[in-house]
């Protein structure tokens, strides 16, 4: 960093010389003194800040267990998908899954959940904390998406929380407190 600053100072020095030759001598001396003083202050500050920053220790890694969280939304179209299956497999490695809405396209009907979503994502539902979105999830009304996450799907997978129409919920995991709004669209 000092080498870069020295290069910058020598470049500015060349600019100062060409500017200084155009100024009257007394004004030129005051301006040169001012520019040099500012330059020295900047270099000194950069050196001091750089050495102070390099002396700071990196905080230790947290002790104890680490919580892995996956956050997913816009999950499944109306067809089998290797990308969706791979995403589900990756999310399965998490301790909890935050469902962000729009799980099954095009309209979140139960037959679509049973035929598509259930195959890839169904096994993940027990560790999922879903919120329902206003379009594909039919909002928080007592519709198929709400019933699916409450265990009415083909395999009876139930989310980690019992969902009720238009009802927010919260939960604790480790030292974290999570809050799910009653309406994702209103937030």
Number of C-alpha atoms within 10 A of each C-alpha: 9 12 8 8 15 12 11 12 16 11 11 14 15 11 11 16 12 10 13 16 10 9 12 9 11 9 11 17 13 11 16 17 12 12 15 16 12 12 16 13 12 13 17 13 12 15 15 12 12 13 11 10 10 10 9 8 7 7 6 6 6 7 6 6 7 9 12 11 14 15 14 18 16 14 19 24 19 15 12 14 13 10 11 18 17 12 15 20 15 11 21 19 13 17 14 21 23 19 22 18 22 26 25 23 20 14 18 24 17 21 13 20 26 17 15 21 27 23 15 19 22 23 18 21 23 18 19 26 24 25 27 28 22 16 14 18 23 18 22 22 15 13 15 21 29 25 18 25 24 20 16 16 21 15 13 18 20 22 22 18 16 14 24 15 14 16 12 15 16 11 12 9 10 8 6 8 9 11 11 18 15 20 17 17 12 8 6
